[in-house]
Amino acid sequence: PNGVDAWTEITGATDSIYSAPTDSVGVFFYRLNLSDTLVGCNDLVTNFVSVTVVPDPTVEISVDNAIACQDGDVQLSVIVIPGSSTLTYQWQDSIPGASWMNIPGAISSTYDAPTSNIGTIYYRVAVNDPGSGCGDPISEEVSVTVTPTVSVTAAVDNQEVCVEGDAELSATVTGGSGSQTYQWQVSSNGVSGWLDVSGATSTTLQVNTSFADTTYYRLVVTDDVTGCDSPISNVVSVIVVEPVDLAVSADNIEVCVGGSSTLTATLTGGSQVTYQWQDSTDGGSWSNIFGATGLTYNVPTLTADTTYYRFVVSDPGNGCSEPVSQVIQVIVVEDAAVTVSVNDTEVCIGELVELSANVTGGSAAQSYQWQDSAIGGMWNNIAGADGATFVAPTNAPDTIYYRIVITDPKSGCSD
């Protein structure tokens, strides 16, 4: 067992040639004991020799990167349960559905697989063991997939939303090893100061829209596989605005025919708003005014009438309100017309003379002023005579002329 002591004779092994058994694995030591029966001859013992019996070789292979990016590093390695000490190797490759081909020069225990072309290649190794009785195993196949370098593009479904609206970022990732990790980042200016968004490690991100602001986002892709890049996406912005706040006003709510009345809407907040003025004859049934889609509207005043107006905002931004303004009433009246009459054009001293004005049309803001003249040419305002009637003085004999002046300050109204 050790080539030193405890030698045991092998039964029946009495020839000068002995075929050593190889049915057990191990190292065995042998020597020949030569006995000479003639008188005076010595018995000799040869030097010993060893015979090593090894199991048939078996072979497996491993790959450090079964998926690699283009021009990355991939190494295949042989794992052999040894046969004899004189093993040789031959690496082989195959594409799906094709036969196996020897790879020229690939005869060592490792092989650096090429990664210049995109696709999947299968590899195996054939082992040759020239030792007596030793087998020549072939390994199981392994695949190596070469993918394009990863690329990433980011987008947002709603770039402009109102506070508490929905905006979701999504990234399209192509290429790479398939084992990438992701991290969304946020910046206030889209150029510098990028910060990781806590927990945002998938290809989608629901944006925080709890306050009005403009924020910039990007996705960082990390691919640790050899040869794979770790790109950063394009920058996308998300604009969060306050919902629309709306007020409307009119410079003149009562005018005469041909006057001017302009409605004005004042807006703050909102997203991609559009406008529409509406009118109604009764304040209940509303119709869009054709072409009235600006912030101001000049009311038509060609006909005396009372019309109601309101302003409607449409805002398609996610989470945005679509308010309707308060109602404004615009009254268009005919110009004032006036005639005067007197109960008696000739009286004696001390008798009652009452002048009356019959006024039609005009606005509610009109005012009156009675005037008198001694000769019908130079007119003077009569102090305190600002009503629709006037009692003329009759305390002295005279002939006096009277008239009333109507003043109407509203737009388009005559005096």
Secondary structure, DSSP 4 states (H G I P E B T S, - for coil): --SSS---PPTT--SS------SS-EEEEE--EE---STTPPPEEPPPEEEEE-PPPEEEEEES-SEEETT--EEEEEEEE--STT-EEEEEEE-TTS--EEPTT--SSEEEE--SS-EEEEEEEEEE--STT----BPPPEEEEEEPPPEEEEEES-SEEETT---EEEEEEESS-S--EEEEEEESSSSS--EEPTT--SSEEEPP-SS-EEEEEEEEEE--STT----BPPPEEEEEEPPPEEEEEES-SEEETT---EEEEEEES-SS-EEEEEEESSSSS-EEPTT--SSEEE---SS-EEEEEEEEEE--SBT----BPPPEEEEEEPPPEEEEEES-SS--TT--EEEEEEEESS-TT-EEEEEEESSSSS-EEPTT--SSEEEE--SS----EEEEEEE--STT---
